[in-house]
Amino acid sequence: MKIPCELQIPAIVFSLEAVFIIGLSLIFLVLVPR
């Protein structure tokens, strides 16, 4: 399945943002109970 060039960059940015937010929430969950 090919992604059009117009959608390729926003998809990459969106996945990077998703990973960033998940990483932040994981760090938050680890640090808060201590």
C-alpha positions in Angstrom: 0.0 0.0 0.0 1.6 3.2 -1.2 1.2 6.5 0.7 0.8 9.6 -1.4 3.7 12.1 -1.0 1.3 14.8 0.4 0.4 12.4 3.3 3.8 10.9 3.9 5.4 13.7 5.9 2.3 14.4 8.1 2.1 10.7 8.9 5.7 10.6 10.0 5.2 13.8 12.1 2.1 12.3 13.7 3.8 9.0 14.5 6.8 10.9 16.0 4.4 13.0 18.1 2.6 9.8 19.3 5.9 8.2 20.3 6.9 11.3 22.1 3.6 11.6 24.0 3.7 7.9 25.0 7.3 8.2 26.2 6.4 11.3 28.3 3.4 9.5 29.8 5.5 6.4 30.6 8.2 8.6 32.3 5.4 10.4 34.2 3.9 7.1 35.4 7.3 5.9 36.5 8.3 9.0 38.4 5.1 10.0 40.1 4.7 7.1 42.6 8.1 7.7 44.1 
